[in-house]
């Protein structure tokens, strides 16, 4: 019995249980993908084995707390954090045993009190102690778009002989006698609503108490003198007092190659006769409704050119010059190879040259669309059965359709109708019958007149008349904008944002400064002289200024969009780069190499964000993201990725140095960087854990349940568990060495990649709104990186053993 107690109170048991826990959760996400959500719950999440593992973790926490006398030793941060985890698990158990969850379906004018519950034992119905009547369901869309902005259910509640009015919509919950009602779905005819119902007062309160304790514990980790983080800080200071440490690094070179595609004679002629940049810029200021929001024409043209051509410019022309040229000289532009196509098989199948395609090339001499049969075949296949060729056919068809709509003036909604209560604007090629009298005459002729004047001005060089017509269109927009959708300050800010290219400049600056910082750190390794120290500080100041510029760009994007600028993959990558620099600046004061690698890594992240499969356009938010919790949850969670990224770089750097370092001062440098790595992991773990549970609170306010085992939230928890294991390896004697810790900090980053990218492309779930096409292509690089890490780990282990053996020899001597 005593042996069993020792086993249950062992730190080894802690790590083993956590790894089993993470493995079962990871397995469950793939079971859910192959089978169903209910199958994953029955087989794993709600299985006796899974509950038993959680029970053993609680027992393990309690016994370790008793045996190691955390409270008596003043280890308050550890005490509160582990107590919080026990309370959270107790809350989850309470929810599972006593919580109720179901749905209620209502049609307009219908009254009901029946809640339908789907469980592993079947479908059950339960009567609520009150009745709900659906007065009206409203699906509100973004202006000029089919994208939903909000789902709203106006209800009449019959309770205790009274009648109350209430409205339920996403992120706006109805609380009633312990029951909570959330907007879940709606009928296709938009005449009915589906509300999710949840009753879990005890479980929710216990769990929220656990979250509060957890945040308190992490705050104590930063302030109490006996916390692990403060202890590592003291070790670092002590290490610095023993020797003068300098940095070693591996020279990283990033080669870029540019392919000159050449410019055809047609393209050269178009560039010589292009609309002047001054007038194109004036055209770019014109407000246009697209994608559910009002934006300047400059943004509209940039987004379309990037979508069709995969570049921000075509030849020497900017996006505004391209769009005006396409509209004024359509027959010539149809001959220009501007449609990006990277699928050689598709080009051969259509009998077309490889590379970019011209619009005219996709039609035969009789005007038949060459892609038509292939597009129909691709769309008739289930999405899961489409191969790469099918997907590329669909993408090419989308680009052709965009050009078709542009050529027919059907995509640029520039005319608001002051006589309509709706918010939709009209394009010049739309049916303009809703306009009456003088307005009808104006909208039907003004745009074609403007294009005619542009063509005339290209010949005579006088641009006064086109500018006057532009001013007339702008005046009509102001007069017809009864809904006040045009915000001149935001339009101006967006044009300024587009022209600045904040993140491209930050990317180039980070890569240059990061490389120079590494060079200077290398020079200081061999000889510490005043000028190298001064140069490093000046470069560091440049990083700080660039970091502020990067943050200003994010703030401007947030002002333009009206929401926190980290709601999709592109914005999140930009924020991860910013968070990585923040982590580098925090720990860069401790070690030069930390700042250098963080700066370089920030540039690499921004480089990835600028790749063609990323979509940098500002979009509207799906209803669930229209919540203040977006700012807190995503900001805290993604900030953790920055600190984990620093740990990844430090882990790789240390293993590289272990392959070749033999001198004592270089061994001390490895030890210093390992301590900084550990501190970075602890900060990242605190942010990731808090961010994950803030996400649980958001989920409870949006979907009526704080934890639903959605793949995204499950992998976030797996990431927390993985980094918990890494930060606890020092408690096991055989694992307490710098080589294993650094290797573990590198391997743990795989859980971050799976959470951030992999879930969107390998799994499905509630968090699919942030995905992009094309990321799957990067998995080959990840496999290659894994092979490289395995090779590096093998070589560095041998170097680490030799390094330690020399230390032992020196001690013997």
MARMIDO-532937 format. One record per residue (C-alpha): x, y, z; residue in three letters. Coordinates in pm, whole numbers, padded with zeros to 5 digits, always signed. Each point is the difference from the previous one (the first is absolute). Last residue first. Layout:
<pabas>
XYZala ...
</pabas>
This chain:
<pabas>
+04209+01711-01234unk -00317-00181+00096unk -00212+00316-00044unk +00158+00062-00339unk -00076-00357-00103unk -00364+00041+00113unk -00036+00316-00210unk +00154-00178-00295unk -00255-00283+00039unk -00277+00258+00006unk +00106+00147-00334unk +00043-00344-00152unk -00349-00097+00113unk -00143+00326-00137unk +00173-00053-00333unk -00148-00348-00032unk -00341+00135+00089unk +00046+00287-00249unk +00056-00247-00286unk -00314-00200+00076unk -00218+00305+00070unk +00117+00168-00321unk -00091-00308-00205unk -00343-00018+00163unk -00047+00375-00050unk +00087-00030-00368unk -00250-00280-00051unk -00264+00212+00173unk +00084+00297-00225unk -00045-00220-00307unk -00340-00107+00129unk -00089+00366+00059unk +00107+00093-00351unk -00233-00265-00142unk -00279+00141+00219unk +00034+00338-00173unk -00230-00094-00288unk -00288-00044+00246unk +00014+00376+00055unk -00144+00058-00347unk -00356+00104+00085unk -00055+00211+00306unk -00167-00068+00335unk -00130+00242+00261unk -00372-00084-00004unk +00056-00370+00070unk -00021+00041+00378unk -00318-00200+00058unk +00152-00320-00127unk +00183-00186-00273unk +00334-00180-00001unk +00306-00031-00222unk +00002+00346-00155unk -00129+00235+00267unk +00133-00215+00285unk +00348-00005-00152unk +00059+00373-00005unk -00006+00164+00345unk -00066-00300+00222unk +00216-00239-00203unk +00280+00254-00028unk -00017+00066+00374unk +00007-00375+00074unk +00310-00031-00221unk +00162+00266+00219unk +00036-00270+00267unk +00279-00159-00206unk +00223+00307+00035unk -00050+00047+00376unk +00055-00376+00045unk +00335+00018-00180unk +00107+00290+00221unk -00102-00184+00317unk +00168-00323-00110unk +00332+00169-00073unk -00001+00218+00313unk -00034-00284+00246unk -00258-00106+00257unk -00162-00290-00183unk +00158-00275+00210unk -00073+00192+00323unk -00369+00063-00066unk -00110+00341+00137unk +00189+00179-00279unk -00251-00147-00246unk -00276+00223+00142unk +00025+00289-00250unk -00009-00246-00290unk -00302-00190+00137unk -00193+00325+00051unk +00096+00096-00354unk -00171-00312-00133unk -00304+00042+00228unk -00062+00360-00110unk +00041-00103-00365unk -00249-00284+00055unk -00242+00255+00146unk +00030+00210-00316unk -00043-00323-00196unk -00332-00060+00174unk -00111+00359-00059unk +00060-00037-00372unk -00142-00354-00025unk -00330+00097+00176unk -00018-00187+00329unk -00314+00198+00098unk +00131+00207+00291unk -00155+00319+00131unk -00345-00086-00123unk -00278+00236-00111unk +00135+00070-00348unk +00104+00365+00017unk +00029+00092+00370unk +00121-00346+00097unk +00243+00002-00290unk +00138+00335+00122unk +00054-00148+00347unk +00181-00295-00157unk +00212+00237-00207unk +00104+00172+00323unk +00097-00352+00107unk +00230-00039-00297unk +00146+00349+00040unk +00085-00063+00366unk +00175-00325-00088unk +00182+00144-00298unk +00113+00312+00189unk +00134-00201+00297unk +00165-00253-00231unk +00165+00279-00201unk +00139+00161+00315unk +00127-00337+00123unk +00148-00083-00340unk +00184+00332-00016unk +00149-00064+00345unk +00119-00345-00107unk +00157+00136-00318unk +00171+00272+00203unk +00144-00274+00224unk +00110-00197-00306unk +00162+00310-00149unk +00209+00043+00314unk +00103-00367+00007unk +00101+00010-00365unk +00203+00315+00070unk +00172-00175+00291unk +00107-00273-00240unk +00143+00270-00225unk +00200+00140+00290unk +00139-00347+00072unk +00113-00073-00352unk -00123-00311-00188unk -00284+00114-00222unk -00056-00178-00335unk -00318-00207+00001unk -00117+00147+00331unk -00011+00339-00172unk -00255-00126-00250unk -00206-00150+00284unk +00004+00335+00181unk -00108+00192-00310unk -00285-00244-00068unk -00130+00035+00357unk +00040+00377-00009unk -00196+00020-00325unk -00283-00223+00128unk -00005+00187+00330unk -00040+00332-00185unk -00287-00154-00198unk -00166-00115+00324unk +00021+00362+00122unk -00166+00125-00319unk -00259-00278+00008unk -00103+00119+00347unk -00090+00337-00150unk -00240-00197-00221unk -00192-00122+00304unk -00014+00337+00178unk -00111+00200-00303unk -00238-00270-00121unk -00190-00026+00328unk +00002+00367+00097unk -00088+00167-00331unk -00247-00266-00112unk -00168+00014+00343unk -00130+00345-00096unk -00242-00182-00233unk -00082+00016-00367unk +00193-00320-00070unk -00315-00217+00019unk -00173+00210-00264unk +00263-00050-00275unk +00217+00309-00025unk +00034+00206-00316unk +00319-00005-00205unk +00325+00196-00026unk +00209-00149-00281unk +00323-00177+00091unk -00088-00342-00144unk +00293-00240+00042unk +00053-00245-00285unk +00232+00244-00181unk +00259+00020+00274unk +00012+00323+00202unk -00085-00167+00332unk +00294-00237-00048unk +00235+00300-00037unk -00156+00153+00311unk +00091-00316+00190unk +00355+00010-00142unk +00042+00362+00107unk -00112-00082+00354unk +00247-00291+00000unk +00287+00236-00087unk -00096+00238+00278unk -00045-00283+00251unk +00337-00150-00098unk +00183+00330+00053unk -00183+00086+00324unk +00079-00338+00154unk +00360+00008-00122unk +00069+00318+00193unk -00097-00152+00334unk -00186+00122+00305unk -00130+00326-00141unk -00121-00205-00295unk -00243-00177+00233unk -00274+00264-00013unk +00102+00130-00343unk -00012-00351-00145unk -00339-00069+00157unk -00136+00320-00153unk +00164-00090-00332unk -00181-00335+00009unk -00325+00175+00090unk +00031+00223-00308unk +00069-00300-00223unk -00296-00183+00156unk -00214+00309-00070unk +00087-00004-00369unk -00070-00373-00009unk -00335+00059+00172unk -00095+00266-00254unk +00071-00237-00288unk -00179-00299+00155unk -00316+00188+00098unk -00138+00203+00295unk +00319+00164+00129unk -00051+00373-00065unk -00242+00073+00287unk -00317+00143-00154unk -00118+00312-00183unk +00165-00096-00327unk +00168+00336-00061unk +00094+00061+00363unk +00136-00355+00037unk +00211+00041-00313unk +00136+00328+00142unk +00088-00174+00327unk +00179-00280-00184unk +00203+00252-00200unk +00085+00187+00318unk +00121-00325+00155unk +00239-00062-00291unk +00128+00360+00029unk +00056-00058+00374unk +00194-00321-00075unk +00199+00186-00267unk +00099+00263+00258unk +00098-00271+00252unk +00198-00190-00264unk +00186+00317-00096unk +00087+00055+00366unk +00143-00352+00003unk +00213+00089-00301unk +00131+00301+00190unk +00065-00213+00307unk +00188-00259-00207unk +00208+00273-00160unk +00096+00142+00342unk +00111-00343+00126unk +00192-00068-00323unk +00168+00341+00023unk +00112-00053+00358unk +00190-00322-00056unk -00071-00356+00111unk +00202-00227-00223unk -00071-00347-00126unk -00364-00033+00104unk -00063+00370-00056unk +00049-00057-00372unk -00263-00275-00002unk -00248+00224+00186unk +00067+00269-00260unk -00079-00242-00282unk -00314-00125+00176unk -00121+00357+00050unk +00065+00071-00368unk -00213-00300-00105unk -00283+00101+00233unk +00019+00360-00120unk -00034-00104-00365unk -00273-00261+00055unk -00191+00227+00241unk +00018+00295-00239unk -00120-00199-00299unk -00294-00139+00195unk -00085+00337+00157unk -00006+00158-00346unk -00229-00272-00132unk -00210+00032+00316unk -00065+00368-00030unk -00074+00014-00373unk -00038+00380+00036unk -00222+00058-00302unk -00276-00235+00111unk -00010+00150+00351unk -00019+00353-00145unk -00288-00106-00223unk -00165-00163+00301unk +00044+00312+00213unk -00162+00218-00268unk -00299-00234-00026unk -00015-00019+00379unk -00008+00379+00031unk -00259+00031-00278unk -00240-00246+00169unk -00253-00102-00263unk -00273-00227+00141unk -00210+00296+00106unk -00330-00187-00052unk -00132+00286-00217unk +00300-00032-00233unk -00176+00131-00309unk +00128+00359+00022unk +00355-00102+00090unk +00009-00253-00283unk -00134+00250-00253unk +00277+00242+00101unk +00263-00271-00050unk -00141-00078-00345unk +00010+00370-00092unk +00358+00032+00130unk +00101-00291-00224unk -00168+00178-00291unk +00201+00315+00071unk +00322-00203+00022unk -00071-00162-00338unk -00052+00353-00144unk +00317+00152+00144unk +00233-00279-00117unk +00153+00168-00309unk +00269-00226-00151unk -00152+00008-00352unk -00004-00372-00085unk -00028-00157+00344unk -00246+00279+00079unk -00238-00129-00267unk +00008-00351+00145unk -00064+00141+00346unk -00286+00209-00138unk -00163-00312-00143unk +00042-00179+00333unk -00174+00290+00180unk -00285+00005-00249unk -00049-00375+00051unk -00014+00065+00373unk -00238+00294-00017unk -00261-00142-00238unk -00237-00235+00183unk +00071+00143+00345unk -00087+00357-00106unk -00313-00076-00201unk -00146-00207+00284unk +00088+00265+00257unk -00179+00262-00209unk -00329-00186+00018unk +00004-00331+00184unk +00254-00262+00112unk -00142-00348+00067unk +00035-00072-00377unk +00382-00013+00019unk +00040-00370-00084unk +00373-00039+00064unk +00282+00097-00241unk +00080+00330+00171unk +00015-00175+00340unk -00270+00058+00260unk +00017+00054+00377unk -00187-00210+00255unk -00086+00157+00337unk -00374-00048-00002unk -00253+00277+00069unk -00003+00100-00365unk -00063+00350-00137unk +00358+00121+00058unk +00136-00261-00239unk +00378-00047+00044unk +00208-00023-00322unk +00359-00128+00008unk -00046-00380-00002unk +00298-00108-00213unk -00056-00363-00101unk -00244+00018-00289unk +00191+00224-00245unk -00016-00267-00275unk +00380-00023-00023unk +00018-00016+00377unk -00256-00281+00017unk +00189-00202-00262unk +00331+00069+00175unk -00136-00135+00329unk -00154-00298-00181unk +00338-00087-00155unk +00162+00010+00343unk -00267-00227+00148unk +00041-00245-00290unk +00374-00020+00071unk -00071-00086+00363unk -00254-00267-00099unk +00245-00156-00246unk +00273+00011+00265unk -00223-00189+00243unk -00086-00266-00257unk +00369-00044-00088unk +00093-00035+00366unk -00253-00278+00052unk -00365+00041+00095unk -00143-00292+00199unk -00055+00183+00333unk -00184+00281-00180unk -00253-00242-00146unk +00038-00008-00381unk -00256+00184-00212unk +00201+00323+00032unk +00303-00157-00170unk -00202-00143-00291unk -00176+00330-00061unk +00333+00183+00004unk +00155-00248-00244unk -00291+00035-00243unk +00013+00381+00012unk +00376+00053-00006unk +00032+00065-00374unk -00272+00268-00001unk -00145+00016-00351unk +00048+00327-00190unk +00005-00155-00346unk +00377+00061-00029unk +00055-00194+00331unk -00007+00170+00338unk +00255-00038+00282unk +00274+00167-00203unk -00198+00326-00008unk +00042+00046+00376unk +00377-00030-00029unk +00188-00266+00196unk +00297+00012+00236unk +00235-00297-00001unk +00004-00292-00239unk -00129+00051-00351unk -00353-00117-00084unk -00133-00322-00153unk -00277-00020+00262unk +00132-00327+00147unk +00357+00129-00028unk -00087+00306+00209unk -00181-00211+00260unk +00297-00236+00027unk +00234+00297+00047unk -00194+00124+00304unk +00154+00333+00105unk -00262+00228-00152unk -00011+00377+00059unk -00235+00189-00233unk +00192+00300-00143unk +00107-00124-00343unk -00108+00313-00197unk -00230-00059-00299unk -00319+00091+00190unk +00176+00323+00097unk -00014+00119-00362unk -00374-00057-00040unk -00073+00153+00343unk +00162+00341-00069unk -00182+00241+00233unk -00107-00245+00272unk +00322-00204-00001unk +00212+00315-00002unk -00196+00147+00292unk +00048-00324+00197unk +00371-00027-00081unk +00071+00365+00080unk -00174-00045+00336unk +00195-00322+00072unk +00342+00150-00069unk +00160-00026-00343unk +00367-00069-00070unk -00064-00365-00095unk -00306-00110+00189unk -00001+00115+00360unk -00113-00141+00336unk +00056-00357-00123unk -00198-00325-00002unk -00143+00095-00343unk -00371-00067+00049unk -00042+00025+00378unk +00281+00254+00045unk -00144+00214-00279unk -00346-00025+00155unk +00115+00092+00351unk +00208+00293-00124unk -00283+00134-00219unk -00249-00005+00287unk +00250+00152+00242unk +00068+00289-00240unk -00373+00034-00069unk -00030+00111+00363unk -00203-00227+00227unk -00361-00029+00113unk -00081-00339+00150unk -00183-00325-00071unk +00252-00150-00239unk -00012+00301-00231unk -00154+00346+00012unk +00212+00262-00175unk +00130+00338+00118unk +00206+00198-00258unk +00352+00068+00129unk +00162-00233-00254unk -00131+00213-00287unk +00201+00290+00143unk +00304-00231+00020unk -00052-00099-00365unk -00001+00372-00082unk +00343+00054+00157unk +00140-00335-00121unk -00054+00101-00359unk -00232-00237-00193unk +00217-00238-00199unk +00107+00056-00360unk +00364-00108+00034unk -00103-00280+00235unk -00263-00126-00242unk +00253-00001-00285unk +00247-00198+00209unk -00273-00247+00089unk -00085-00054-00365unk +00367-00044-00089unk +00024-00266+00266unk +00183+00052+00324unk +00250-00242+00135unk -00062-00245+00274unk +00299+00121+00193unk +00035-00249+00278unk +00116+00140+00327unk +00212-00197+00233unk +00024+00035+00369unk +00263-00149+00213unk -00027+00003+00374unk +00322-00057+00169unk +00033-00119+00353unk +00337-00002+00166unk -00012-00226+00300unk +00052+00187+00326unk +00232+00034+00289unk -00056+00267+00260unk +00216+00136+00278unk +00009-00061+00372unk +00229+00165+00252unk +00013-00249+00283unk -00119-00083+00351unk -00222+00303+00059unk -00206-00081-00302unk -00082-00343+00138unk -00125+00153+00323unk -00231+00237-00189unk -00136-00291-00207unk -00053-00214+00307unk -00188+00285+00169unk -00230+00035-00302unk -00056-00376+00001unk -00114+00023+00362unk -00232+00288-00083unk -00165-00210-00271unk -00027-00309+00221unk -00176+00197+00275unk +00161+00050+00341unk +00022+00381-00013unk -00370+00052-00083unk -00066+00260-00273unk -00006-00163-00345unk -00128-00341+00108unk -00258+00176+00217unk -00162+00133-00317unk -00009-00356-00132unk -00174-00119+00313unk -00258+00279-00011unk -00083-00089-00361unk -00050-00361+00106unk -00207+00090+00304unk -00237+00203-00219unk -00025-00286-00250unk -00081-00241+00284unk -00275+00230+00124unk -00133+00002-00357unk -00009-00380+00008unk -00189-00011+00330unk -00250+00262-00121unk -00055-00177-00333unk -00050-00340+00159unk -00249+00132+00257unk -00208+00207-00243unk -00007-00253-00281unk -00325+00033-00195unk +00055+00049-00372unk -00238+00056-00288unk +00103+00045-00364unk -00249+00198-00205unk -00111-00099-00349unk -00197+00262-00190unk -00277+00011-00260unk -00120+00211-00289unk +00338+00046-00169unk -00104-00236-00283unk +00310-00211+00070unk -00092-00036+00366unk +00229+00149+00267unk +00303-00084+00214unk +00152+00025+00348unk -00116+00323+00165unk +00053-00059+00370unk -00238-00063+00290unk +00114-00042+00361unk -00208-00183+00261unk +00043+00072+00372unk -00344+00164+00026unk +00049+00202-00321unk +00325+00139-00139unk -00018+00111-00367unk +00342+00031-00163unk +00135+00262-00241unk +00322-00122-00166unk -00200-00111-00306unk -00359+00116+00027unk -00288-00031+00245unk -00262+00271+00049unk -00242+00014+00290unk -00356+00108+00078unk -00183-00114+00314unk -00349-00137+00057unk -00111-00077+00353unk -00207-00281+00155unk +00310-00152+00160unk +00182-00011-00336unk -00108+00055-00361unk +00301+00136-00188unk -00040+00187-00331unk +00304-00027-00220unk +00173+00202-00271unk +00265-00225-00151unk +00305+00162-00161unk +00271-00136-00229unk +00275+00253-00073unk +00238+00122-00272unk -00072-00276-00249unk +00195+00002-00329unk -00226+00048-00303unk +00159+00337-00067unk -00090+00354-00105unk -00041+00114+00358unk +00090-00278+00248unk -00290-00231+00060unk -00259-00008+00279unk -00194-00324+00036unk -00308+00085+00204unk -00236-00238+00182unk -00330+00140+00124unk -00250-00053+00282unk +00132-00338+00109unk -00192-00108+00309unk +00174-00161+00298unk -00179-00182+00281unk +00095-00045+00365unk +00102-00277+00240unk +00175-00183-00288unk -00129-00339-00106unk +00262-00262-00081unk +00044-00207-00313unk +00249-00283-00044unk +00204-00136-00290unk +00220-00302+00058unk +00239-00154+00253unk +00307+00187-00131unk -00195+00322+00049unk -00208+00233-00219unk -00230+00227+00202unk -00314+00164-00143unk -00148+00281+00211unk -00377+00030-00014unk -00162+00324+00124unk -00161+00114-00323unk -00182+00291-00163unk -00012+00056-00379unk -00059+00340-00165unk +00322-00021-00199unk +00126-00358+00015unk +00178-00130+00309unk +00260-00270+00060unk +00136-00059+00351unk +00342-00153+00055unk +00176-00203+00267unk +00247+00004+00287unk -00043-00098+00361unk +00273+00002+00264unk -00005-00242+00294unk +00260-00267-00062unk +00209+00152-00280unk -00021+00352+00139unk +00102-00120+00346unk +00292-00192-00152unk +00116+00311-00187unk -00025+00204+00321unk +00208-00257+00186unk +00259+00012-00280unk +00013+00378+00033unk +00030-00024+00382unk +00293-00243-00029unk +00170+00223-00256unk -00048+00302+00228unk +00158-00185+00293unk +00301-00067-00220unk +00033+00367-00090unk -00063+00121+00358unk +00262-00225+00158unk +00258+00055-00272unk -00030+00378+00039unk -00001-00024+00378unk +00324-00193+00035unk +00050+00136+00354unk +00179-00311+00123unk -00285-00079+00239unk -00254+00025-00282unk +00198-00217-00241unk +00053-00278+00252unk +00167-00238-00246unk -00194-00304+00119unk -00334+00179+00034unk +00004+00188-00332unk +00140-00307-00175unk -00286-00208+00143unk -00264+00252-00112unk +00136+00041-00353unk +00033-00378-00049unk -00353-00064+00126unk -00132+00265-00243unk +00202-00151-00285unk -00125-00348+00091unk -00360+00122-00023unk +00069+00155-00342unk +00148-00330-00122unk -00302-00188+00143unk -00241+00231-00182unk +00179-00072-00328unk +00000-00375+00064unk -00369-00003+00101unk -00091+00153-00339unk -00163+00342-00033unk +00277+00161-00209unk +00123-00322-00161unk -00237-00243-00175unk -00332+00164+00092unk +00117+00359-00058unk +00184-00083-00322unk -00307-00190-00127unk -00224+00297+00082unk +00225+00229-00202unk -00019-00232-00298unk +00217-00255-00187unk +00324+00080-00183unk +00029+00360+00122unk -00124-00081+00350unk +00244-00290+00027unk +00271+00244-00109unk -00086+00242+00280unk -00026-00291+00246unk +00355-00114-00073unk +00134+00343+00097unk -00201-00009+00324unk +00124-00351+00080unk +00360+00099-00070unk -00021+00312+00219unk -00135-00200+00296unk +00261-00273-00050unk +00271+00268-00001unk -00145+00162+00313unk -00021-00335+00178unk +00361-00083-00086unk +00125+00341+00113unk -00182-00014+00333unk +00102-00361+00058unk +00362+00102-00037unk -00066+00272+00258unk -00093-00277+00243unk -00288+00021+00250unk -00199-00281-00164unk +00305-00224-00010unk +00087+00072+00364unk -00358-00080+00097unk +00011-00328-00192unk +00329-00094+00168unk -00155+00072+00341unk -00288-00233-00082unk 
</pabas>
